[in-house]
Amino acid sequence: MVSIYFSGLGVINSTQAQFSSTITGEAVSISVSPQYPNPNETVTATLDDYAIDATGAVITWLQNGVALPNTQNIRSITLRAPGAGEIIEITARLQFTNKPSLEANVSITPVYVDVIVEPLTYTPIFYQGRALPVHGSLVNLTALIHNRTGLVNPAGFTYNWQLNSKSVYGGPRTGNNRAQITVPFGRSSIVTLSVTDNTGKLLVRRLISVPSVEVDLEFYEVSTLYGLSQRALLDTVTIVGNSSTFRAVPYNLDNRAVLRNLFTEWEINGLRTSTTDTDPFEISLKRQSAGDATIGFKVRNLTELLQGDEQSFRVEF
């Protein structure tokens, strides 16, 4: 399984490999681990001959027809996968004194894949990280296949996208290297991507873990001279001038929420207050006599009730 960490979510790089096994003789085969190695990754090949009596057999390993040194009579070998788009043939040969030799073959052809994961949720423009998906929000996924000469035209492949084992589009589609999912309820979901070529041969199979987070409210001061501060407020802030403006920033809120039934509310010392700001996410406070007040804010996407948060901070005058 390939897990995606969304702290720097964007382009996720991974590689799968194409395998085709040809067995000469009886039930002899080669298993490869990892099943889908990255280019130039270390691979373990293991001989499986448990279905026959291999007593007394001499085991020889070959790569592209050339015997590998120091591997005779070893049941597992380690080797390096080729580069993207290149092919190596691994052969395990069993030679007997009293019966014909047996061979098992496996070919390894890594294919390089980029998967772009794009949650359609909100973050401020200055935020250097990536947005995270929340329950009910949309996520765009794009698969880009490369060989050793560069990006491959997706029209020559068939893509099957699945979300939690259920097909996103009802089945495979030719050239469909893009998918859009709605994040279901739960802490994470699994997106499975399978890509086959025009002969029906499986080239790529990917498992992507897509987390589901909560909306995270942060407060920032807005300066008439410098605009929105890039440093979130601490628990307490002191109003120095005659007034100050503050903005609530709902990290990871569904981008569509502002076009739907969005609920927002400011409170001062627990009492709901209306603001003169045209932006429901901002509030202006005038300096009063010495004292303090607790400023609270609530936001809720009424179309997806799990998308919401409420936080507060304290101001001193």
Backbone torsions as a table, in degrees:
resi	resn	phi	psi	omega
1	MET	NA	138.7	176.6
2	VAL	-105.2	120.1	179.6
3	SER	-97.8	143.9	179.4
4	ILE	-109.8	127.5	177.8
5	TYR	-102.0	119.8	-167.8
6	PHE	-88.1	6.2	175.8
7	SER	-63.7	-26.6	174.7
8	GLY	-134.7	52.1	-169.1
9	LEU	-74.8	141.7	178.8
10	GLY	178.0	-107.7	176.7
11	VAL	-88.8	124.0	179.1
12	ILE	-105.4	119.8	-175.7
13	ASN	-98.9	130.1	174.5
14	SER	-157.1	167.0	-179.1
15	THR	-137.3	140.9	172.7
16	GLN	-113.1	171.3	179.7
17	ALA	-132.7	150.9	177.0
18	GLN	-97.7	131.4	179.3
19	PHE	-123.4	138.7	170.3
20	SER	-138.9	124.1	-175.2
21	SER	-104.7	134.6	173.9
22	THR	-124.9	119.1	-176.0
23	ILE	-108.0	125.3	176.7
24	THR	-105.2	119.9	-178.6
25	GLY	109.4	-146.6	-176.7
26	GLU	-87.4	-157.9	-172.2
27	ALA	-74.1	79.1	176.6
28	VAL	-126.4	134.3	-178.2
29	SER	-148.0	171.6	177.4
30	ILE	-123.5	128.1	172.8
31	SER	-102.9	143.6	-175.9
32	VAL	-120.3	135.6	178.2
33	SER	-136.3	128.6	-3.4
34	PRO	-67.4	154.3	-175.8
35	GLN	-64.1	-34.0	179.0
36	TYR	-123.1	82.4	-177.3
37	PRO	-74.0	155.0	171.6
38	ASN	-75.4	161.3	174.6
39	PRO	-58.1	134.2	177.9
40	ASN	65.8	14.6	177.2
41	GLU	-82.1	151.0	176.7
42	THR	-70.6	131.4	-176.6
43	VAL	-124.0	141.5	174.0
44	THR	-107.8	123.6	176.3
45	ALA	-108.8	129.3	-175.4
46	THR	-123.8	134.0	178.7
47	LEU	-80.1	131.5	176.3
48	ASP	-116.4	102.0	179.6
49	ASP	-128.0	28.0	-174.3
50	TYR	-70.5	-14.7	-179.7
51	ALA	-82.5	-4.5	-179.5
52	ILE	-129.5	168.5	173.9
53	ASP	-93.0	104.1	-176.8
54	ALA	-100.8	20.9	-179.3
55	THR	-59.2	129.1	177.8
56	GLY	82.9	-1.0	-178.7
57	ALA	-74.4	144.6	173.5
58	VAL	-98.0	121.5	-176.9
59	ILE	-95.1	128.0	176.4
60	THR	-127.0	132.9	178.2
61	TRP	-105.4	137.9	179.8
62	LEU	-129.8	144.8	173.4
63	GLN	-122.1	117.7	-175.3
64	ASN	53.1	40.5	175.5
65	GLY	83.3	-2.0	-178.7
66	VAL	-108.4	128.2	-178.9
67	ALA	-61.9	133.4	178.4
68	LEU	-83.4	132.4	-179.0
69	PRO	-68.9	149.3	174.3
70	ASN	60.6	31.3	179.6
71	THR	-123.3	3.9	-177.2
72	GLN	-65.7	133.4	178.3
73	ASN	63.9	21.7	173.8
74	ILE	-101.2	133.9	-175.0
75	ARG	-84.3	-22.5	177.7
76	SER	-133.2	137.3	177.6
77	ILE	-126.9	156.6	173.7
78	THR	-114.4	141.0	180.0
79	LEU	-150.4	173.8	-178.8
80	ARG	-105.1	130.1	177.7
81	ALA	-64.2	154.1	179.1
82	PRO	-75.0	178.1	175.2
83	GLY	-72.3	170.1	-178.4
84	ALA	-58.5	129.1	178.3
85	GLY	84.0	-8.2	178.0
86	GLU	-90.1	161.6	-175.6
87	ILE	-127.0	137.1	167.2
88	ILE	-127.6	144.1	177.7
89	GLU	-108.8	124.5	178.2
90	ILE	-108.5	130.6	-179.0
91	THR	-125.7	135.4	170.4
92	ALA	-113.2	119.8	-176.6
93	ARG	-113.0	128.1	176.7
94	LEU	-109.3	119.7	-179.1
95	GLN	-110.9	129.2	-178.7
96	PHE	-113.6	159.4	176.4
97	THR	-89.8	-18.6	-173.5
98	ASN	-122.2	7.7	178.2
99	LYS	-160.6	167.6	-176.0
100	PRO	-62.2	154.6	177.9
101	SER	-71.7	156.9	176.9
102	LEU	-123.8	148.9	177.4
103	GLU	-135.4	147.0	170.1
104	ALA	-127.3	138.5	-177.1
105	ASN	-127.6	148.4	172.2
106	VAL	-145.1	136.9	176.5
107	SER	-108.5	141.3	-178.4
108	ILE	-121.5	119.8	179.6
109	THR	-130.6	90.1	-179.4
110	PRO	-64.3	142.2	174.9
111	VAL	-123.5	126.2	-175.9
112	TYR	-85.7	131.5	-176.0
113	VAL	-130.2	131.9	167.6
114	ASP	-105.5	133.5	172.8
115	VAL	-119.6	117.0	177.7
116	ILE	-91.8	122.6	-179.6
117	VAL	-113.9	118.9	-172.5
118	GLU	-127.3	95.6	173.7
119	PRO	-70.6	134.1	-178.7
120	LEU	-93.9	65.9	179.2
121	THR	-129.0	167.6	-168.2
122	TYR	-91.0	138.7	163.9
123	THR	-142.4	151.4	178.6
124	PRO	-67.1	157.6	-172.6
125	ILE	-63.2	-28.4	-177.8
126	PHE	-82.9	-9.5	-175.6
127	TYR	-67.2	126.8	-175.4
128	GLN	-87.2	-10.8	177.6
129	GLY	-87.9	-160.7	-179.6
130	ARG	-118.8	153.2	175.7
131	ALA	-66.5	153.1	178.6
132	LEU	-115.8	149.1	179.9
133	PRO	-78.6	147.3	174.5
134	VAL	-122.8	164.9	179.6
135	HIS	-56.6	128.8	177.6
136	GLY	88.4	-6.2	179.6
137	SER	-87.9	168.0	-180.0
138	LEU	-95.9	148.4	174.4
139	VAL	-133.4	127.7	174.4
140	ASN	-95.1	137.0	176.5
141	LEU	-126.9	137.1	179.0
142	THR	-133.2	127.0	178.0
143	ALA	-102.6	127.1	178.8
144	LEU	-120.5	118.3	-178.3
145	ILE	-98.8	135.5	179.4
146	HIS	-122.7	147.3	164.5
147	ASN	-117.7	-168.8	-174.4
148	ARG	-70.7	-11.1	177.9
149	THR	-99.8	-7.3	177.8
150	GLY	132.6	-158.9	-176.3
151	LEU	-68.6	137.4	-177.9
152	VAL	-99.8	140.3	178.4
153	ASN	-64.1	122.0	-178.0
154	PRO	-66.2	-17.2	-176.9
155	ALA	-63.7	-19.6	-179.1
156	GLY	-89.1	7.0	-176.7
157	PHE	-131.5	157.8	176.5
158	THR	-110.4	130.2	-174.1
159	TYR	-113.9	135.1	175.7
160	ASN	-124.1	109.8	179.3
161	TRP	-98.9	132.0	177.3
162	GLN	-129.8	142.2	175.1
163	LEU	-116.9	115.2	-177.3
164	ASN	50.7	47.8	175.6
165	SER	72.2	6.9	177.4
166	LYS	-113.2	131.2	-175.8
167	SER	-62.6	134.8	-179.5
168	VAL	-72.4	-37.1	-176.0
169	TYR	-117.9	20.4	177.1
170	GLY	82.8	-0.7	179.6
171	GLY	151.6	179.6	-179.0
172	PRO	-65.1	150.4	176.2
173	ARG	-136.4	134.5	177.9
174	THR	-69.7	131.6	177.5
175	GLY	74.8	2.0	-174.4
176	ASN	-87.1	72.6	-178.6
177	ASN	-86.3	8.4	177.5
178	ARG	-122.1	144.6	177.8
179	ALA	-142.7	151.0	173.7
180	GLN	-128.7	128.0	-179.3
181	ILE	-121.9	155.0	170.1
182	THR	-101.8	126.1	-174.5
183	VAL	-67.6	119.5	-179.7
184	PRO	-80.5	174.6	178.7
185	PHE	-67.6	142.3	179.0
186	GLY	131.6	163.6	-177.7
187	ARG	-71.9	-27.7	177.7
188	SER	-158.4	160.9	177.1
189	SER	-133.0	159.4	-179.8
190	ILE	-113.6	121.6	172.5
191	VAL	-100.7	127.9	178.6
192	THR	-112.1	129.1	177.2
193	LEU	-118.0	124.9	174.2
194	SER	-122.2	132.4	-178.7
195	VAL	-124.5	129.4	177.1
196	THR	-120.9	155.8	177.3
197	ASP	-87.8	-173.6	-174.9
198	ASN	-73.3	-5.0	174.1
199	THR	-97.9	-2.5	-178.2
200	GLY	89.0	5.9	-179.7
201	LYS	-81.2	131.6	180.0
202	LEU	-70.0	124.2	178.6
203	LEU	-102.8	-40.1	-172.3
204	VAL	-139.8	138.5	168.9
205	ARG	-138.9	121.1	-176.1
206	ARG	-123.2	142.4	171.0
207	LEU	-117.6	125.2	-177.2
208	ILE	-123.6	125.0	177.8
209	SER	-90.2	119.6	-178.8
210	VAL	-109.7	111.9	-178.9
211	PRO	-77.2	164.9	173.0
212	SER	-126.0	118.9	-176.6
213	VAL	-109.7	-177.6	177.6
214	GLU	-105.7	157.6	172.8
215	VAL	-64.5	137.0	-176.3
216	ASP	-122.3	110.4	179.8
217	LEU	-84.0	132.9	172.3
218	GLU	-131.5	151.6	-179.3
219	PHE	-111.5	142.3	179.6
220	TYR	-136.1	146.9	176.1
221	GLU	-85.6	143.0	179.5
222	VAL	-110.0	120.7	179.8
223	SER	-96.9	136.7	176.8
224	THR	-66.0	-21.3	-178.2
225	LEU	-96.0	-44.2	-173.3
226	TYR	-106.0	-7.4	-179.0
227	GLY	81.9	-152.3	-175.6
228	LEU	-71.2	125.9	175.5
229	SER	-64.6	150.2	177.9
230	GLN	-98.7	7.7	178.7
231	ARG	-116.0	122.5	-179.0
232	ALA	-66.8	150.1	178.9
233	LEU	-66.9	149.7	168.2
234	LEU	-83.2	-169.4	-176.8
235	ASP	-65.5	-29.2	-175.5
236	THR	-132.5	138.7	177.4
237	VAL	-134.5	143.3	-179.8
238	THR	-102.7	128.8	176.0
239	ILE	-85.0	114.9	-175.2
240	VAL	-92.3	-46.0	-178.8
241	GLY	-82.4	-161.3	-179.8
242	ASN	-74.6	-26.3	179.8
243	SER	-157.7	162.9	176.3
244	SER	-144.8	149.0	178.0
245	THR	-115.3	138.6	-178.2
246	PHE	-127.3	148.3	-178.6
247	ARG	-125.0	134.4	173.6
248	ALA	-92.3	128.3	-178.1
249	VAL	-114.8	112.6	-178.5
250	PRO	-89.6	85.6	178.7
251	TYR	-56.7	134.4	172.8
252	ASN	73.0	13.4	173.1
253	LEU	-70.0	139.7	178.1
254	ASP	-52.6	128.7	-179.3
255	ASN	-59.0	-26.0	-178.4
256	ARG	-78.9	-8.8	-173.1
257	ALA	-63.0	-36.5	-177.4
258	VAL	-68.1	-18.8	178.8
259	LEU	-95.8	-1.1	-177.1
260	ARG	-115.3	-147.0	-176.4
261	ASN	-93.4	84.3	-175.8
262	LEU	-100.2	129.2	178.7
263	PHE	-104.6	128.8	173.9
264	THR	-133.8	149.5	-179.9
265	GLU	-156.9	129.8	172.6
266	TRP	-99.5	145.8	176.8
267	GLU	-133.0	144.5	172.0
268	ILE	-121.4	117.0	-176.6
269	ASN	53.3	40.5	175.1
270	GLY	83.8	-2.2	-179.1
271	LEU	-105.8	130.5	179.4
272	ARG	-61.4	137.5	-179.1
273	THR	-133.6	144.1	174.7
274	SER	-92.1	151.2	-179.5
275	THR	-117.4	156.6	177.4
276	THR	-88.8	-3.5	-179.5
277	ASP	-75.6	138.5	176.5
278	THR	-72.2	-21.7	177.9
279	ASP	-90.2	117.7	-177.3
280	PRO	-66.9	-11.3	-179.6
281	PHE	-93.6	2.9	-179.4
282	GLU	-121.1	150.2	175.5
283	ILE	-141.4	138.1	177.2
284	SER	-108.4	131.5	-178.3
285	LEU	-118.7	131.7	177.6
286	LYS	-94.1	145.2	179.5
287	ARG	-65.0	134.8	179.0
288	GLN	-119.3	-172.8	175.1
289	SER	-63.7	164.5	-175.6
290	ALA	-50.6	136.4	179.9
291	GLY	158.3	-165.0	178.2
292	ASP	-148.2	169.3	179.3
293	ALA	-152.9	151.7	176.0
294	THR	-101.4	124.0	-178.2
295	ILE	-106.9	122.5	-179.8
296	GLY	-118.6	155.3	178.8
297	PHE	-143.3	139.9	177.1
298	LYS	-124.9	143.6	174.1
299	VAL	-140.6	140.3	-179.2
300	ARG	-152.0	130.6	172.3
301	ASN	-84.8	106.6	-173.9
302	LEU	-71.5	-12.2	173.7
303	THR	-80.6	-33.2	176.3
304	GLU	-129.9	93.6	-169.0
305	LEU	-65.1	-19.7	177.9
306	LEU	-75.1	-10.8	177.6
307	GLN	-91.0	97.0	179.4
308	GLY	-178.9	166.7	178.5
309	ASP	-163.3	161.6	171.5
310	GLU	-143.7	134.7	-178.0
311	GLN	-142.4	170.2	179.2
312	SER	-148.1	162.5	172.6
313	PHE	-145.1	165.8	-176.6
314	ARG	-112.8	136.1	176.1
315	VAL	-112.4	143.5	175.9
316	GLU	-116.0	136.3	-179.2
317	PHE	-103.0	NA	NA
